[in-house]
Amino acid sequence: MKLFTIDKNEKLIPYKERVFKDSNQEADLEVLLEKNPEYFFEESKVLIIGRQVTTNLNTFIDLLGVDKAGNSVVVELKREKTPRETIAQILEYASFVENLDYFQLNEIYQDYSGEESSLEDYHQQYFKNESNEKVSFNKSVKLVIVAQEISNEIRQTSLFLRKKGIDIYCMEFKYFETKAGEKMISSDFIIGEEEFLRQKIMSASLPKVNEKQFLSYLDKNGLKVFPQLFEFVKQRDLMLRWGSKGFSLNLELDTGFVGLLFGYPPNSVFKQSIYTAFEEINKKVNNPDEVIEFYRTRLENLGYFTNAGSNLKWVIDKSYSDEDVKRFFDTLENIILKIKKKV
């Protein structure tokens, strides 16, 4: 890879690739990555909780971190080409980290940071996690090898380990300098973002139900709600998409379809119910927070929708009056109008 700057005369001035070890120690690389945790993964930062962490075998982990989900991240750094024993090193570190409980991770973090705050509290703030659900730390371990050159032996072995279910990544960096002394680092995942890992896994599909089959599953309480819902859909030219158990109700927009709710029969794991589809609105509607808050408030005011994680649900396990059902359809009508105004 070549890197250039562009001068005022639109001339390309090359950055000269350098050997990192010629002018830097491995500790310099540790500091650099320690201060730039977004370097490791594009989708998420890594919270560094320890540096040169001593293991039970009296060896040292270059950097230890945790990701947003609370998984541990073991980072092994090499300022030049990876020697053959690199894999053995990082697997040894992983065997140590895997057995750490939260209290040990918290102790490592507090020793490293010098702070009295807990790892749990700091993690929540660091990743701006506003959920009330607690993170379960160290469910799994990610392994990251960072080097100026990943050898063929390390590539091949790491790829084998990934195929066997070990979450290992290899990242290669290039180090550049200009004549003026400017420095630049670029990086690429060599192992960890292979196409075969991202390809869709195909599976035989369960047969889909239709309206007639769905209605045959309902009890008397469901028969008071869903037939009216299907009539509501037909009158307003909405769209139902059927699955193996239930359906999604969708509103057509110029940019495609947005899901409004999901419906399930009694034989579903969700029981006989209607669930909101806030995630769909969040992805496909302008100013989704305002729309979702409007949707949520209106449904909560009905009195029979309850919390279901980040969504709301109406479990139809008793008889509801005609007025209750009408209020739901009036609310749904208002939601549709609100979304159309935001598109």
Steps between C-alpha positions, in 0.01 A plus 500: 500500500624849412387819670532852366431855610389757244685833495360839390610428142305172504820299503501164676762487774560139611520385858797266527422171668725437799584200713328578830761326716783715360382806690247363751482256789214254547392713796448790257252287308323409824461867593379589152226237497418550866413863427305421183259217587287567192792361296409136556147461366302726265165424661601542864769640721685286752527610861858433607504379863859379534848521354777246553259290706680225689354152448510202735799372299689824560469608137364836390199597287585811297150650517180368655165654420125441491258576218149647518344161574744436787710245311870503585748607233860374518744700286848374408725757331800443278688800361635291211424161342311252716717209619357149489441487878255793489199268476617294797545821701156642436325166558683471832378848595146408393503191724584729793248776420215257437506397866487853643178601674357852516670579830843413359436708187384786721820474708713509183306806379529686831873427529553618143280810516566603858128572530260392775207472260403148404565348160125451460421869557784623282412255223141627497614860466777423252266328257207731587289198582166641617338161538411381849619152408832410659787392277624145559878528496740248347243281325760449227853609409613676183863467396672773298851480356637833375828507308677684222506172310285193564698196386346232278521249785301725733244579229441134421478391864272791595267425211482138614418609855222732376347215304504296821317773691786694664431875471846605382600801289825595332564864418793623294615862519719711276716782635584806291701819535544806279816700457346759732475240775123443483397150605208286390372151571255303286353162587308212348347184642684209343300239691162581651293645217514221245215483254410148605427627851255760375317296239138414569452154647224329307248274667178329403206724590195401698176527301324834535148534633226704335202692629266200498746280691579778747131552578455126558757514782326777695284460808183701559697796642725519197204469262366823642814694401686352203215474244434871558872569463509319164201702384677818615803398291295441185308828526820705531704310242760390754709188456528180701815291475451147623749285689494145629285599800376854468518817292637851485279795409678746270442849366621570147726805460682646202819350640352154560301350784508570873375248752237622746427191707519123519210262565525150652254215565461301827738222387788748464768550768365858517150367578197664339628854476587818314853641530624841386780530241693798634827374346350522152382855558841593639670381181263634238325817623634855533520627860418150627534587871206741478286248313586212735430712808163601351423135418610377844305765694176442306517123549589526870199726548274222375577312820552152359842528331793403725878514470679235294866597505534806279151442354143474627267201484129434527439143615143421399422244768160631604193657344534867405206729436414640159604840634846366600553357152377822333740710712787283379407553134459874555851505650637303207338744260672792678837322485466448125422868445792602723745283304377625163564859611858412599596340169 
